[in-house]
Structure formats: structure tokens, C-alpha cells
Amino acid sequence: MTTSAAATSRQRRRGPELEAALLDAAWDELVEIGFAKLTMESVASRASTGIAVLYRRWANKDQLVLAALEHYRNSHPVDVPDTGTLRGDLLAALTGMGEARAAFFAIAAAAAFSGLVADTGLTPAEVRDRIIGGQRLSRVRSIYQRAHDRGEIDLERIPSAVLAMPFDLVRHDLLMDLEPLEPARIQSIIDELFLPLVHSHHNAPGSAGAA
């Protein structure tokens, strides 16, 4: 691409398209050189734009990196399966989550341990929620709703903490090991931890708590 063509291409990017290009460039910098070496200048250079364009959106590289992590997560959603059973859906969802999110958690953890948490002034919990999303059950709610409609579970009796538990455990393992979970571990989470809890609430008289 010639210099004039590249300039024309840069001028045509506006609004969400430009912001997505900037965040993609920041993600690529995180992957290739890491948080410590990433600079606003390096991201601007990769995105073929001026550094002022970045500073109009993010005050510093910490805010930019958090936005890049959120953008990557949101633009690479994990599939929500529909196998016909709750157990089958969870096996497929947790397996897919482990495979799709291992690299993401490795990059996020490296950034966090390289100074992102300390530099932002946010608590570890606040950084966690920015990275993995505050509404962690929103996309998988359909799995539980279908199971409820089939009569496998009663959502009115199951606490939200129980519903979140298998996904929280997978995130924990991803953060600790930075690689996809073994099939035996996923089966253990479902068969030995989650389903017994769900069945105890399903079979208990009265309401054990709203989901």
C-alpha cells in the first residue's frame, strides 16, 4: 500500500470501526510484546494512526489495555450449545470455554502480574470484573432456562451462586493453569459438584432461594 493509500484508509476509519482497530492493535501488542513493553506509541504505530487518536479515548495505557481485554472478550464470544440435556450442554459449554479462553486468560494474567492491577488503582475484584465481565451468567442463562423448561431443574429453587459455580471454577482453573481443562476435571465439576447441588435444591421442599 502506498503512503497516500494508507493515509486515505486511515481517514476513512471513523467511530466504532476506528475504535475496534485501535483495540485490536492493543491486543496484538499485548500478545507480541506484553504489558510491560506496550506503549501508547507502539499501539498507535501498529494501528497506523497518530498517538493523539488514542489519548482522545483513553487517558493512559492501563485504560487502553483494560478496554482491549474487554473488546477481545466481547468480540470472541464462547458458543452456547444446545445438546438437549443440561449435562450435555454444560459439558460442551465448559469444554468450549476452556479451549476458547485459555489464551485470553494467559494474556490477561500476564498483564495483571506485570503491573496492570497496581497501575489502575482498581481492586483485584474490579479488574477481574472488567476483564471477564460483571454479568457472568447472562450468556449461559439460556442453558439453565432450557433445562428448567424441560423439567430438569427448578430455577426458582436454585441460588444464583450455584448456577455460576461451574463457570467460576473453570475460570479459576484457567487463571491458575493457563491452559484448557482436562476432560476429567470438567466432568468432575459437573457430576461431583454441580449436579448433586442442583438435585438437592430441586428435590428439597419449599424454595431454597431465587436464581
URTA-V771738 format. One record per residue. PHI is phi as a letter, one per 30 degrees, with the letter a starting at -180 (none if undefined). Layout:
PHI, PHI
This chain:
none, d, d, d, d, d, d, d, d, d, d, d, d, b, h, e, d, d, d, d, d, d, d, d, d, d, d, d, d, e, d, d, b, i, d, d, c, d, b, d, d, d, d, d, d, d, d, h, b, d, d, d, d, d, d, d, c, b, d, a, d, d, d, d, d, e, d, d, d, d, d, d, e, d, d, b, d, d, d, c, d, b, c, j, b, d, d, d, d, d, e, d, d, d, d, d, d, d, d, d, c, e, d, d, d, d, d, d, d, d, d, d, d, c, k, e, d, d, d, d, i, d, d, e, d, d, d, e, d, d, d, c, j, d, c, d, c, e, d, c, e, d, e, d, d, d, d, d, d, d, i, d, b, c, d, d, c, c, d, d, d, d, d, d, e, d, d, d, d, d, d, d, d, d, d, d, c, h, a, e, d, d, e, d, d, d, d, d, e, d, d, c, c, d, d, e, d, d, d, d, d, d, c, d, d, i, c, c, k, d, d
